[in-house]
Amino acid sequence: MPRYKLTVEYEGNRFSGWQRQRKQPSVQQAIEEAITALFQEKTLVEGAGRTDAGVHALGQVAHVDLSPAVPLWRICDGLNHYLRNQGVVILRAEIVPPDFHARFSATGRVYEYRILNRRAPLTLEANQAWHVIPPLDVEKMQAAANHLLGRHDFTSFRATRCQSPSPVKTLDAFDISYVTMPGGTAITAQVASRSFLHNQVRIMMGTLKRVGEGRLAVKDIPSILETRDRRASGPTAPPQGLYLKSIAY
Amino acid sequence: MPRYKLTVEYEGNRFSGWQRQRKQPSVQQAIEEAITALFQEKTLVEGAGRTDAGVHALGQVAHVDLSPAVPLWRICDGLNHYLRNQGVVILRAEIVPPDFHARFSATGRVYEYRILNRRAPLTLEANQAWHVIPPLDVEKMQAAANHLLGRHDFTSFRATRCQSPSPVKTLDAFDISYVTMPGGTAITAQVASRSFLHNQVRIMMGTLKRVGEGRLAVKDIPSILETRDRRASGPTAPPQGLYLKSIAY
């Protein structure tokens, strides 16, 4: 049974998240059902990370074992046929060694977070960015982000229900810049790490937003880290601004 | 009765177009109803251009006469309150002289057209770009666009039902470049003119796409113009790639 690596894009607001759930639509279930429809095969699709409801993916990675040997383009086109209009597509299929594991072989993950900073509500981007009204100071947000770079105990920046055995993670990049969206210039953050805690990026962004508004100071960040208390950091930023961008192996 | 200029953004796929219609949702009607709800006043909202169903606007302009003198920010926030979740927002309100007319005072219009050129179907951009699978040669598309610049009889590039008295228009700009969208780098065309014929931008884009694919040659464009026959040009590109970007006065 050859193992295939799938690169997957999806619109998070159409799913209750990556992971299969009993009564709500998940990306995992949508792909598993497309595989069953295409190959008459029941199989498990294992993803690199469990994105939450509303979180988008531009380059989620999954692996799956399939018995038939078919051309790779047929896997993409065939699965996309069964996935049509569901808000999820297979961008790429590759053959990988049998010990490749989408989650455990991953050596790095990149997330992107988008904020549209304007007064008027969003139309085209309503599900694609966080709408923030108070003007944000991007330089201060970058200075705050710099305090989070490197290896830290991120207890203050993880969901209280996070089940990761260790709260220590290493952030390799946290770059804030701009990107053009139809509704205006968005503030965008690229965050890279080997792995993240549950809601870590969204809590970091909710905290940086407070810095950008002036409700927290840049110098508050080190003490928030030291406190190791979720109540010290900002609110969890909403899921629609978050994109799982790529996974490195 | 002071006259107000409104700058309006909307998601075209949620409307049957700008113009009020008997049984389908229009942007004009949505704004008129919001004004009635906010000011208890029945009034006509006149737009600069009648976008078709599915066509977006980032800077549509409309004018309206209102009897109450209210602060401009209250017009925006108040109307946006009644427009919430409908896919249309007022970006800006300004007081203008009583002879200002959104449509007749306009001296220029800029449209943008977006193409996502990739094999996989679109998810996040399904309603925000034209999905074109065959690889497009952008240099050839620009060379073809250059033949359309300036003053021409655009009969070959207008809908057969177009009611404009003259098919002669002057294109001031037709610039093809790239823009980053979540789903990849989009090919984007910026087209400027004092005014356009019905479906002109979409028929020009449908024709340039054929050039990009190699199904038409760059040198075919002048003869298509000369033919003055709608059947000589390409198909009408779909509405979801088109954005009314700005109106100049």
Boltz contact constraints between the chains, C-beta under 6 A:
constraints:
  - contact:
      token1: [A, 9]
      token2: [B, 123]
      max_distance: 6.0
  - contact:
      token1: [A, 10]
      token2: [B, 123]
      max_distance: 6.0
  - contact:
      token1: [A, 11]
      token2: [B, 123]
      max_distance: 6.0
  - contact:
      token1: [A, 11]
      token2: [B, 124]
      max_distance: 6.0
  - contact:
      token1: [A, 58]
      token2: [B, 182]
      max_distance: 6.0
  - contact:
      token1: [A, 80]
      token2: [B, 121]
      max_distance: 6.0
  - contact:
      token1: [A, 87]
      token2: [B, 123]
      max_distance: 6.0
  - contact:
      token1: [A, 89]
      token2: [B, 120]
      max_distance: 6.0
  - contact:
      token1: [A, 89]
      token2: [B, 121]
      max_distance: 6.0
  - contact:
      token1: [A, 89]
      token2: [B, 123]
      max_distance: 6.0
  - contact:
      token1: [A, 91]
      token2: [B, 120]
      max_distance: 6.0
  - contact:
      token1: [A, 120]
      token2: [B, 89]
      max_distance: 6.0
  - contact:
      token1: [A, 120]
      token2: [B, 91]
      max_distance: 6.0
  - contact:
      token1: [A, 121]
      token2: [B, 80]
      max_distance: 6.0
  - contact:
      token1: [A, 121]
      token2: [B, 89]
      max_distance: 6.0
  - contact:
      token1: [A, 123]
      token2: [B, 9]
      max_distance: 6.0
  - contact:
      token1: [A, 123]
      token2: [B, 10]
      max_distance: 6.0
  - contact:
      token1: [A, 123]
      token2: [B, 11]
      max_distance: 6.0
  - contact:
      token1: [A, 123]
      token2: [B, 87]
      max_distance: 6.0
  - contact:
      token1: [A, 123]
      token2: [B, 89]
      max_distance: 6.0
  - contact:
      token1: [A, 124]
      token2: [B, 11]
      max_distance: 6.0
  - contact:
      token1: [A, 182]
      token2: [B, 58]
      max_distance: 6.0
